[in-house]
């Protein structure tokens, strides 16, 4: 689970302006962080099927956000993929 401090750190890395908390870039960064944490949980708890299903939902949501960002702002899409180390 993301604590307030972890969440705030992720937001400050990719935000567009001072009060930005809901842009596509921020949402993608937060989803990526949650995906990393759930993946780490699943390496320890391989039989946790409910978390695996949640992980698939997170990945699908992030994919949709990335697709939207690519369609609307290619430059921003390229920068967020580079910052987060995502491969497309």
TIVO-2410 file (N, C-alpha, C; in nm, 3 decimals):
# residues 88
REC num residu      c1      c2      c3 atome chaine
REC   1      X   0.083  -0.117   0.000     N      A
REC   1      X   0.000   0.000   0.000    CA      A
REC   1      X   0.088   0.124   0.000     C      A
REC   2      X   0.049   0.224  -0.077     N      A
REC   2      X   0.125   0.347  -0.082    CA      A
REC   2      X   0.093   0.436   0.037     C      A
REC   3      X   0.197   0.476   0.108     N      A
REC   3      X   0.177   0.571   0.217    CA      A
REC   3      X   0.168   0.712   0.159     C      A
REC   4      X   0.128   0.806   0.241     N      A
REC   4      X   0.117   0.945   0.196    CA      A
REC   4      X   0.251   0.997   0.146     C      A
REC   5      X   0.357   0.963   0.216     N      A
REC   5      X   0.491   1.011   0.181    CA      A
REC   5      X   0.536   0.955   0.046     C      A
REC   6      X   0.516   0.825   0.024     N      A
REC   6      X   0.554   0.763  -0.103    CA      A
REC   6      X   0.475   0.823  -0.219     C      A
REC   7      X   0.344   0.841  -0.193     N      A
REC   7      X   0.257   0.897  -0.296    CA      A
REC   7      X   0.300   1.040  -0.331     C      A
REC   8      X   0.330   1.119  -0.230     N      A
REC   8      X   0.372   1.257  -0.254    CA      A
REC   8      X   0.504   1.262  -0.329     C      A
REC   9      X   0.596   1.171  -0.299     N      A
REC   9      X   0.723   1.167  -0.370    CA      A
REC   9      X   0.703   1.136  -0.518     C      A
REC  10      X   0.615   1.043  -0.548     N      A
REC  10      X   0.586   1.009  -0.687    CA      A
REC  10      X   0.523   1.128  -0.760     C      A
REC  11      X   0.435   1.198  -0.692     N      A
REC  11      X   0.369   1.312  -0.754    CA      A
REC  11      X   0.469   1.423  -0.784     C      A
REC  12      X   0.560   1.451  -0.691     N      A
REC  12      X   0.657   1.560  -0.714    CA      A
REC  12      X   0.753   1.528  -0.828     C      A
REC  13      X   0.776   1.402  -0.857     N      A
REC  13      X   0.867   1.366  -0.966    CA      A
REC  13      X   0.810   1.401  -1.103     C      A
REC  14      X   0.679   1.388  -1.120     N      A
REC  14      X   0.622   1.399  -1.255    CA      A
REC  14      X   0.516   1.507  -1.272     C      A
REC  15      X   0.486   1.583  -1.169     N      A
REC  15      X   0.377   1.680  -1.180    CA      A
REC  15      X   0.410   1.791  -1.280     C      A
REC  16      X   0.306   1.848  -1.338     N      A
REC  16      X   0.320   1.952  -1.438    CA      A
REC  16      X   0.326   2.091  -1.375     C      A
REC  17      X   0.258   2.113  -1.263     N      A
REC  17      X   0.261   2.239  -1.191    CA      A
REC  17      X   0.244   2.210  -1.042     C      A
REC  18      X   0.249   2.313  -0.962     N      A
REC  18      X   0.255   2.297  -0.817    CA      A
REC  18      X   0.138   2.218  -0.757     C      A
REC  19      X   0.016   2.241  -0.806     N      A
REC  19      X  -0.100   2.175  -0.746    CA      A
REC  19      X  -0.153   2.060  -0.831     C      A
REC  20      X  -0.068   2.003  -0.914     N      A
REC  20      X  -0.109   1.894  -1.003    CA      A
REC  20      X  -0.114   1.762  -0.928     C      A
REC  21      X  -0.234   1.703  -0.921     N      A
REC  21      X  -0.247   1.572  -0.858    CA      A
REC  21      X  -0.327   1.476  -0.943     C      A
REC  22      X  -0.384   1.520  -1.054     N      A
REC  22      X  -0.472   1.433  -1.130    CA      A
REC  22      X  -0.442   1.422  -1.277     C      A
REC  23      X  -0.331   1.478  -1.323     N      A
REC  23      X  -0.300   1.469  -1.465    CA      A
REC  23      X  -0.266   1.325  -1.502     C      A
REC  24      X  -0.269   1.298  -1.629     N      A
REC  24      X  -0.240   1.162  -1.676    CA      A
REC  24      X  -0.102   1.117  -1.633     C      A
REC  25      X  -0.006   1.208  -1.638     N      A
REC  25      X   0.131   1.173  -1.600    CA      A
REC  25      X   0.138   1.129  -1.454     C      A
REC  26      X   0.070   1.201  -1.367     N      A
REC  26      X   0.070   1.167  -1.224    CA      A
REC  26      X   0.000   1.034  -1.202     C      A
REC  27      X  -0.114   1.014  -1.267     N      A
REC  27      X  -0.188   0.890  -1.251    CA      A
REC  27      X  -0.105   0.771  -1.299     C      A
REC  28      X  -0.035   0.786  -1.410     N      A
REC  28      X   0.049   0.678  -1.462    CA      A
REC  28      X   0.162   0.646  -1.363     C      A
REC  29      X   0.223   0.750  -1.306     N      A
REC  29      X   0.331   0.729  -1.209    CA      A
REC  29      X   0.280   0.656  -1.084     C      A
REC  30      X   0.164   0.696  -1.034     N      A
REC  30      X   0.109   0.631  -0.915    CA      A
REC  30      X   0.070   0.486  -0.944     C      A
REC  31      X   0.011   0.463  -1.060     N      A
REC  31      X  -0.023   0.325  -1.098    CA      A
REC  31      X   0.102   0.240  -1.110     C      A
REC  32      X   0.207   0.296  -1.168     N      A
REC  32      X   0.332   0.221  -1.184    CA      A
REC  32      X   0.389   0.182  -1.048     C      A
REC  33      X   0.383   0.274  -0.953     N      A
REC  33      X   0.434   0.246  -0.819    CA      A
REC  33      X   0.351   0.136  -0.752     C      A
REC  34      X   0.217   0.143  -0.766     N      A
REC  34      X   0.131   0.040  -0.708    CA      A
REC  34      X   0.157  -0.095  -0.774     C      A
REC  35      X   0.180  -0.095  -0.905     N      A
REC  35      X   0.209  -0.219  -0.977    CA      A
REC  35      X   0.338  -0.282  -0.924     C      A
REC  36      X   0.439  -0.199  -0.899     N      A
REC  36      X   0.565  -0.250  -0.844    CA      A
REC  36      X   0.543  -0.315  -0.707     C      A
REC  37      X   0.463  -0.250  -0.623     N      A
REC  37      X   0.440  -0.303  -0.489    CA      A
REC  37      X   0.360  -0.433  -0.491     C      A
REC  38      X   0.258  -0.439  -0.576     N      A
REC  38      X   0.177  -0.562  -0.584    CA      A
REC  38      X   0.261  -0.675  -0.644     C      A
REC  39      X   0.347  -0.641  -0.741     N      A
REC  39      X   0.435  -0.744  -0.799    CA      A
REC  39      X   0.529  -0.801  -0.694     C      A
REC  40      X   0.583  -0.714  -0.611     N      A
REC  40      X   0.671  -0.761  -0.504    CA      A
REC  40      X   0.595  -0.851  -0.407     C      A
REC  41      X   0.471  -0.815  -0.377     N      A
REC  41      X   0.387  -0.896  -0.289    CA      A
REC  41      X   0.363  -1.034  -0.351     C      A
REC  42      X   0.339  -1.036  -0.482     N      A
REC  42      X   0.308  -1.163  -0.548    CA      A
REC  42      X   0.430  -1.255  -0.561     C      A
REC  43      X   0.551  -1.199  -0.559     N      A
REC  43      X   0.668  -1.286  -0.562    CA      A
REC  43      X   0.680  -1.365  -0.431     C      A
REC  44      X   0.635  -1.304  -0.321     N      A
REC  44      X   0.639  -1.371  -0.192    CA      A
REC  44      X   0.517  -1.462  -0.171     C      A
REC  45      X   0.403  -1.420  -0.223     N      A
REC  45      X   0.277  -1.491  -0.202    CA      A
REC  45      X   0.222  -1.537  -0.337     C      A
REC  46      X   0.277  -1.644  -0.387     N      A
REC  46      X   0.244  -1.687  -0.523    CA      A
REC  46      X   0.102  -1.738  -0.539     C      A
REC  47      X   0.037  -1.779  -0.431     N      A
REC  47      X  -0.098  -1.833  -0.442    CA      A
REC  47      X  -0.207  -1.729  -0.418     C      A
REC  48      X  -0.171  -1.605  -0.406     N      A
REC  48      X  -0.268  -1.497  -0.381    CA      A
REC  48      X  -0.334  -1.456  -0.513     C      A
REC  49      X  -0.437  -1.526  -0.549     N      A
REC  49      X  -0.503  -1.506  -0.678    CA      A
REC  49      X  -0.578  -1.373  -0.681     C      A
REC  50      X  -0.632  -1.329  -0.570     N      A
REC  50      X  -0.707  -1.204  -0.566    CA      A
REC  50      X  -0.616  -1.084  -0.595     C      A
REC  51      X  -0.497  -1.086  -0.541     N      A
REC  51      X  -0.403  -0.977  -0.569    CA      A
REC  51      X  -0.357  -0.982  -0.714     C      A
REC  52      X  -0.344  -1.102  -0.769     N      A
REC  52      X  -0.304  -1.116  -0.909    CA      A
REC  52      X  -0.409  -1.053  -1.000     C      A
REC  53      X  -0.535  -1.074  -0.968     N      A
REC  53      X  -0.643  -1.014  -1.048    CA      A
REC  53      X  -0.640  -0.862  -1.036     C      A
REC  54      X  -0.614  -0.813  -0.916     N      A
REC  54      X  -0.602  -0.669  -0.897    CA      A
REC  54      X  -0.486  -0.610  -0.975     C      A
REC  55      X  -0.376  -0.685  -0.979     N      A
REC  55      X  -0.260  -0.642  -1.056    CA      A
REC  55      X  -0.294  -0.629  -1.205     C      A
REC  56      X  -0.366  -0.725  -1.257     N      A
REC  56      X  -0.405  -0.720  -1.398    CA      A
REC  56      X  -0.494  -0.597  -1.426     C      A
REC  57      X  -0.580  -0.564  -1.331     N      A
REC  57      X  -0.662  -0.445  -1.346    CA      A
REC  57      X  -0.579  -0.318  -1.346     C      A
REC  58      X  -0.479  -0.311  -1.258     N      A
REC  58      X  -0.391  -0.194  -1.253    CA      A
REC  58      X  -0.313  -0.178  -1.383     C      A
REC  59      X  -0.263  -0.290  -1.437     N      A
REC  59      X  -0.187  -0.285  -1.561    CA      A
REC  59      X  -0.277  -0.239  -1.676     C      A
REC  60      X  -0.400  -0.286  -1.679     N      A
REC  60      X  -0.493  -0.245  -1.785    CA      A
REC  60      X  -0.526  -0.097  -1.775     C      A
REC  61      X  -0.544  -0.048  -1.653     N      A
REC  61      X  -0.574   0.094  -1.634    CA      A
REC  61      X  -0.456   0.180  -1.677     C      A
REC  62      X  -0.334   0.139  -1.639     N      A
REC  62      X  -0.216   0.215  -1.679    CA      A
REC  62      X  -0.201   0.214  -1.831     C      A
REC  63      X  -0.229   0.101  -1.893     N      A
REC  63      X  -0.220   0.092  -2.039    CA      A
REC  63      X  -0.318   0.189  -2.106     C      A
REC  64      X  -0.439   0.200  -2.050     N      A
REC  64      X  -0.538   0.293  -2.105    CA      A
REC  64      X  -0.492   0.438  -2.090     C      A
REC  65      X  -0.436   0.470  -1.975     N      A
REC  65      X  -0.386   0.607  -1.955    CA      A
REC  65      X  -0.272   0.637  -2.051     C      A
REC  66      X  -0.182   0.541  -2.071     N      A
REC  66      X  -0.071   0.562  -2.163    CA      A
REC  66      X  -0.121   0.579  -2.307     C      A
REC  67      X  -0.220   0.501  -2.344     N      A
REC  67      X  -0.276   0.511  -2.478    CA      A
REC  67      X  -0.341   0.648  -2.500     C      A
REC  68      X  -0.414   0.697  -2.400     N      A
REC  68      X  -0.476   0.828  -2.408    CA      A
REC  68      X  -0.370   0.937  -2.419     C      A
REC  69      X  -0.266   0.929  -2.337     N      A
REC  69      X  -0.161   1.029  -2.339    CA      A
REC  69      X  -0.087   1.028  -2.471     C      A
REC  70      X  -0.067   0.912  -2.528     N      A
REC  70      X   0.001   0.902  -2.657    CA      A
REC  70      X  -0.083   0.968  -2.767     C      A
REC  71      X  -0.214   0.953  -2.759     N      A
REC  71      X  -0.302   1.010  -2.860    CA      A
REC  71      X  -0.313   1.162  -2.847     C      A
REC  72      X  -0.304   1.214  -2.725     N      A
REC  72      X  -0.324   1.357  -2.705    CA      A
REC  72      X  -0.194   1.437  -2.701     C      A
REC  73      X  -0.085   1.380  -2.647     N      A
REC  73      X   0.038   1.455  -2.629    CA      A
REC  73      X   0.158   1.360  -2.639     C      A
REC  74      X   0.209   1.342  -2.759     N      A
REC  74      X   0.317   1.245  -2.782    CA      A
REC  74      X   0.445   1.281  -2.706     C      A
REC  75      X   0.475   1.410  -2.696     N      A
REC  75      X   0.597   1.452  -2.627    CA      A
REC  75      X   0.591   1.415  -2.478     C      A
REC  76      X   0.477   1.440  -2.417     N      A
REC  76      X   0.458   1.407  -2.276    CA      A
REC  76      X   0.460   1.256  -2.256     C      A
REC  77      X   0.402   1.183  -2.349     N      A
REC  77      X   0.403   1.037  -2.343    CA      A
REC  77      X   0.545   0.983  -2.345     C      A
REC  78      X   0.625   1.036  -2.436     N      A
REC  78      X   0.764   0.990  -2.447    CA      A
REC  78      X   0.843   1.021  -2.321     C      A
REC  79      X   0.819   1.139  -2.263     N      A
REC  79      X   0.895   1.175  -2.143    CA      A
REC  79      X   0.855   1.090  -2.022     C      A
REC  80      X   0.726   1.061  -2.008     N      A
REC  80      X   0.683   0.981  -1.892    CA      A
REC  80      X   0.730   0.836  -1.905     C      A
REC  81      X   0.730   0.784  -2.025     N      A
REC  81      X   0.780   0.647  -2.047    CA      A
REC  81      X   0.929   0.641  -2.015     C      A
REC  82      X   1.003   0.745  -2.053     N      A
REC  82      X   1.145   0.748  -2.025    CA      A
REC  82      X   1.173   0.764  -1.875     C      A
REC  83      X   1.097   0.854  -1.808     N      A
REC  83      X   1.116   0.875  -1.665    CA      A
REC  83      X   1.089   0.749  -1.583     C      A
REC  84      X   0.984   0.679  -1.620     N      A
REC  84      X   0.943   0.562  -1.542    CA      A
REC  84      X   1.011   0.434  -1.588     C      A
REC  85      X   1.079   0.438  -1.701     N      A
REC  85      X   1.147   0.320  -1.751    CA      A
REC  85      X   1.053   0.215  -1.806     C      A
REC  86      X   0.942   0.260  -1.864     N      A
REC  86      X   0.845   0.167  -1.923    CA      A
REC  86      X   0.883   0.137  -2.066     C      A
REC  87      X   0.855   0.018  -2.110     N      A
REC  87      X   0.881  -0.022  -2.248    CA      A
REC  87      X   0.749  -0.040  -2.318     C      A
REC  88      X   0.738   0.007  -2.438     N      A
REC  88      X   0.615  -0.008  -2.514    CA      A
REC  88      X   0.641  -0.088  -2.636     C      A
***
